[in-house]
Amino acid sequence: MALLAVTAAAVLIGEIVVTPQEVARTLGNRLLGLDMAVDPIHEGIIWHYRLSRAAVAICSGAALAICGTVLQALLRNPLAEPYLLGISAGASTGAVAVIVLTLGAGALTVSAGAFAGAGLAFAFVAILAFGSGGGTERIILAGIAGAQLFNAATSFIVTSSASAEQTRGIMFWLLGSLGGVRWPDAAIAFPVTALGLAVCLYRARALDAFAFGEDAAASLGVEVLRVRVELFALTALLTAAMVSIVGAVGFVGLVVPHATRFLVGPSHGRLILASALAGGVFMVAADVLSRVVLPGQVLPIGVITALFGAPAFAFILWRSRGTR
């Protein structure tokens, strides 16, 4: 119900006012092949701009929340999040290389460059971590090293080659933006998110076992190395796909899993699905706020998620004081 409510708000709220009747007629025309009278401009805004934007926001919020839930279980670290493996930093480097250095001679889009950079970052971290044993501490340290390396590469490219206009556009992308997304982006985001959700739900019992440690999981019959590699690769795919579409939106994968545990408990069979729904709600709500906080201006969505996510995370930490 909350997801439907924020999606309705995302479609109705904006500088150009549309009515619920126009929304209903647009959906009837587009989905059912009806021919009801709707202002063509309003129909385009509803279908091509606001509804597609909301669909991508739902998918990206759900995917990032799923990744955070899985990584917190695998690494047994409450601070684990999708960007821990350096995926976001690699995606940023790839996007900046396309924008500033015109990498690919115009054949690569920014999203394609970001996805390629994310894949390169994950490969670097995987080789560094699993090539030296793949322990939890090594994975975290490898992710930090990869993130620092690619962040340094991004900073070097921006400071040495970017113009002032390019720098402004890059900073907006790095903070996350849904301004340019359309239905082709949703056609990529939805199947990736659905695949990730299905696999994680299938591995829910294994994730419950990981909560007690690797030895306990192995004693319960979990193929520890295989499951870890499978889920790490899956979270990397989800994160890379979403960052390539919407940019680096922070706090969703960190805050949402913690908040959802208060509602449904630690069992991953419920937690994964609830986190996906809550992540979608959070991202769509943040997108609506990014469009209305400053009249005539759209804020990067990452600014909104950080403004609400940081206090929420502080409150969660305060609530959990005295527990282990």
Secondary structure, 3 states (H helix, E strand, C coil): CHHHHHHHHHHHCCCCCCCHHHHHHHHHHHHHCCCCCCCHHHHHHHHHHHHHHHHHHHHHHHHHHHHHHHHHHHHCCCCCCHHHHCHHHHHHHHHHHHHHHCCCCCCCCHHHHHHHHHHHHHHHHHHHHHCCCCCHHHHHHHHHHHHHHHHHHHHHHHHHHCCHHHHHHHHHHHCCCCCCCCHHHHHHHHHHHHHHHHHHHHCHHHHHHHCCCHHHHHHCCCCHHHHHHHHHHHHHHHHHHHHHHHCCCCCHHHHHHHHHHHHHCCCHHHHHHHHHHHHHHHHHHHHHHHHHCECCECCCHHHHHHHHHHHHHHHHHHHCCCCC
